[in-house]
Amino acid sequence: MRCSSVAEPNSNLELELKELIIQSLRLEDLGPQDIPSEAPLFGEGGLGLDSIDALELGVALQRRFGVSLGSDPEQNRAHFASVRALAAFVAARR
């Protein structure tokens, strides 16, 4: 029997990442609850982040979690697809 009060393994990490995104990109008008974990971070229909935001967020990830992005733009795009994808990337490299 599953207990419905058990949190998803990455839910705390997702919340931490949402807070990091808000803080590092100075999105004061948003709260963590305003960022769906599955929503795209870039382009329309999501947060609308751009390449400068990606660089700032990459630096913040390295400072907070000690993870670095690779040089493959396609892989990086996949890592930054959503908060959930970013959480999976960080969790795999911790």
N, C-alpha and C positions, 0 to 999 in steps of 0.2 A: 504494500500500500504506500502510495506517494504522499508525502506531506506537502500541502500547497504553500506552507510558509517558508519552505526552503528556497533561498535565493539562487538564481542562476550563478554559475561559477564566476562569470566575468561581470556580474551586475555592479559590484562595488568598483571594479576597475572602470567600467563604462561611466559611472557617476564621476569618478576621479578625472577621467579624460574630458568629460563635458565641462567640468569646472576648470580644467587646464585650458581648454579651448576658449572659454569665456574670458578667463584671466589673461592669457597670453595674447589674445587678439583684441582685447579691450571691447568685448561685446556686452557692455553694461546693461543694455536693455533686454538681455536674455537671462533666463535662469536655466539650470540643468533640465528642469521639467519641460522646457520649451524646445529641447533638441531630441527628437526621436532617435533611438539607437540605430534604426535601419535607414534613416533618411540620408540621402547623399550629402556629403560635405561641400562638394563643389558643383558649380553650375546652377541652373534654375531648378526649382523644386526642392531645394535643400537650403543649406546655410548660405550658398552663393559665394563661397570662399574662392580666392584666386591664387595664382602661383606665389605671390609675395606672402600670403597667409600660410601657404604650405611650408615655405622656408622658415617662417617664424615658429610655426607649430613643430616642425622638425627639430629646431633648436631646443624648444621647450621640452619635447619628448626626450631628447638626449640628456638634458639637465635633470629632469625629474626621474626618469626611469633608466638612464644609461644605455638606451638603445639608439642605434644609428640606422638610417635608411641606406639602401644600396644605391648603385648608380644606374640601375635599370628603371627607366621611366614607367614602363608598363607595370612592373611589380609595385613601385611606389604608388601609382594610381590605384592599384587594387588595395593596398594597405590603407589608403586614405579614402576609400569608397564611402565609408560610414563610420560612426563611432564603434559599432559592433566589430567591423573589420579591423579597425585600429586597435581595439582591445585584444582581439585574437593575435595580432602581430606583436603587441607588447608582451602579452602573456607567454607567447612562444619563445621570446628572447630574454626573459627575466632569468 
